[in-house]
Structures are given as C-alpha cells and as structure tokens.
Amino acid sequence: MTGRPIEAAEAAEAYIRFWESLSPDSLGRLAEIAAPEIHFSDPFNDVRGLDAFRTVFDDMFRRVSEPRFQVTGHAIDGNLCFLRWVLTFRTGRRERRIDGVSEIRFDGSGLAIEHVDHWDAAGQLYERIPVLGAILRMIRRRLAA
C-alpha cells in the first residue's frame, strides 16, 4: 500500500483479491495487506504479528490440498469490513467445504490490523469425524429447540 490514506473499500478489494488468489508463494506478500502487528484469530488460532499470521496459512498448505477461498459477499462500515467466504480443500480424496465470515479492521494506510474468522468448527469439521461426529450430532439434537 502507498503512504496516502486508503479508503476501507479500496483496502477491502485488495484484501479480497489477495485471499482469493492465495498460494504458498503469495504468503510472502502478506505485508502488502496486513500490518506488522496484525491480530488474527479463528476457532483454532489466536496469534499476533505477520510471522505468526503467515505460519497459520503455511500450516494450512501443509495439512490440506488445493485450499481455495472464494469471497461471496462483503460489507464495509468505517474501517471495518465483513467478508462472507467459502473455503474448499481436499483431504485425501474428499473435497471439504467450510463457510465462514471474517471481520477485518483496517488502519489508515489500508493495512489489516485485525482479522477474526467466525465459522462453526463443530458442525463443519468435527461432526465429519466418524465416532466424534456421531457424539456431537447427538449432543446437538438434544440441545436443539
């Protein structure tokens, strides 16, 4: 990003382009969209700083095949952007899908200073594990209205 003030809409478009074209090679360009002190959290991680942020996604590329983010919608309020997305990936022969929402806060230069992912780890991941999934589905049914 440049030294001039960046509108959140412009920052959001750059952020979306980055995540939709994510690859192991593009992770080296995280500093183009994220501040050095970025805070990232999701159901499994809560990290601060570019190096830790990158480590989360380096690990994703090691654990799964063909991960791909597709942003299906976004909304902006001041310096805050909400992204609705779908992550598809492969584990073995199976294609998996996770639907989620990210809450991104930008600084005045258009860099993300906070990225919080919201998605249902139990319903979209754990319930697909054979024995654990059956237990979680039973618990979910008992707690449902």
N, C-alpha and C positions, 0 to 999 in steps of 0.2 A: 504494500500500500504506500501511497505517497505521503508527504508531510502535511498536505492540506486536509481540512476536516472532511470526513466522509459521511454521507447520509447513511442511515441504517439500511435503507432499501438497496443501495449500491453495495454495501458490505454483505448483506444477505445474499444477493445474487452471486457474488464472488464465492461466498461460503458454500452455497448450493452447488455451484459448478465444481468446486474442489471435491466435495463428498461424492458427487455423482460420477466423478472420474477417478476415484480413489484407487491407487495401486501401491504395491510396495515401493516403487520408485518415487511416487508423488509424496510420500510421507516426509521426504527431505525438504519439502516446500511448506511444511506446517507453519513456519514463521511468517509466511506471506498472509496468513488468515488468522493467526492466533497470537496473542500477546505472550511474552516470556513467562508471565505469572499466571497463565490460564488455570482455572479450576475446572476439572472435568469429573463428572460422576454419572454412574449408571447403576443398575442393580448389583453389579459385581465390583466396581471400582470407585475410588474416591481419591483423586490424585491432583497435584498442583505442579505446574511447570511444564514447559514444552517437552522436555526429555521424557517425563513420566507419561504425558499425553501420547506421545509417539509410541512408547512401549506398549500401551494398551492395544494399539492397532497393529503394531508389529506382531504381537501375540495372536491377534485375530487371524492374520495372514498365515501364521504357523499352524494354527489349530483347524482351520476350515479351508475349503477350496472354493474358488470363484465367488468371494463375497462381493456383493454389489448393492449400493444404496441407491434408492430412487426416491426423490422428494416428490410427494404427491400434492402438497399444498403448503402454504406458509402465510403468516400474518405478522405484521410489524406494529409495535406500539412504542414510540420513542426509540430508545436504544435497545429494545428487547424484540427478539424475533422468535416465533414459534414455527418449527418445521414438523410437518407430518411426513413420515417416511416409511418405506418398506425395505428391509434388508433381506436379500435372498443369498443363500450359500449352500454348499454341498458338504455333507459329512458321509464319507463312503459313497454309496450310490444314491443316497437320498438327498433330494433338494429340500431345504428348510426355508421357512419364511418367518420373519419377526416384524410385526407392525409396531411403530412407536412414534413418539413425539419428542423433539428436542427443544429445549428452552435455551436460547443463545443471547448473551448480553454483550454488546459491543462497546468499546471505548470510543473516544472522539476521533481516533485515526482509522476507525473501521476494523480494528482487530478484535477478535473474540476474547473476552476476559473471563467468561463463564459459559460452560456448555454442560447442561444437565439433561441426560436421556431418561425418558419415562417409558417403560414397557413392562408387560406382565411376564416376568421370568417363570413363574409357576405355570401359568396357562399356556405359554408359548414354547416353553423349553422343558421344564421338569416333568410336566404331565405326559411327555412323549417318551420318557424313560420307562421301560416295562413295569417293574414292580413298584417303583416310587410313583409313577404316573397313576397307577390304579389307586393307591392310597390317597394321593392328592385329589383325584376326581371324587372319591368317596367323601372326603372332608368337604370339598366344595359343594357337593349335593346336600350334605347335612346342614351347611351354613346358609344355603340359599333360601330366600324368602318363598 
